[in-house]
Amino acid sequence: MSGYEITNIGAMNTWRDYLGGFLPQTTRQGRRVVDHEMTNQFIGMTANAYEPGEEAGYWHTHSEIEELYIFLEGSGQMGLDEDIIDVTAGSVVRVGQGVWRTWRALPESDGQLRWICIRAGASELTNYPHDATRDHERDSPW
């Protein structure tokens, strides 16, 4: 088995075509759980597309997992504990353990709200990857 995998999640305008979820009762149109298609160890990822006015319909929190939401298109809002924040293309929201969260695409959004959610856990990352090794002598392949 190789130490890497490759997949293609397609162009953002195709993300709505996916039907995905973590459990049958949380499966929905516009969610692709990419890490279910790969053998990830510590990182999870979903690709998401909501139509204007669509919302998650639930709140959730994690006790061990940290999430990073990277908004790519559209406009929406996130509920974070007692706060409501606006999100648009370029917004990046880190949500730590114990924070309640939900989200929606604004009804007046000029298109789908599209984002990637990256989930991670296991152990804290250091400021500098302490397990990295560099080889300045190795020639580039191009």
NORRA-V812766 format. One record per run of one state. SS is the DSSP state (H for helix, E for strand, - for the rest). FROM is the first residue (numbers start at 1). TO is the last residue. If there is no record, write none. Layout:
BEGIN
SS:FROM:TO ; SS:FROM:TO
END
This chain:
BEGIN
-:1:11 ; H:12:17 ; -:18:18 ; E:19:20 ; -:21:23 ; H:24:26 ; -:27:27 ; E:28:29 ; -:30:30 ; E:31:33 ; H:34:36 ; -:37:42 ; E:43:50 ; -:51:54 ; E:55:55 ; -:56:59 ; E:60:60 ; -:61:65 ; E:66:73 ; -:74:74 ; E:75:80 ; -:81:82 ; E:83:88 ; -:89:91 ; E:92:95 ; -:96:100 ; E:101:105 ; -:106:112 ; E:113:120 ; -:121:142
END
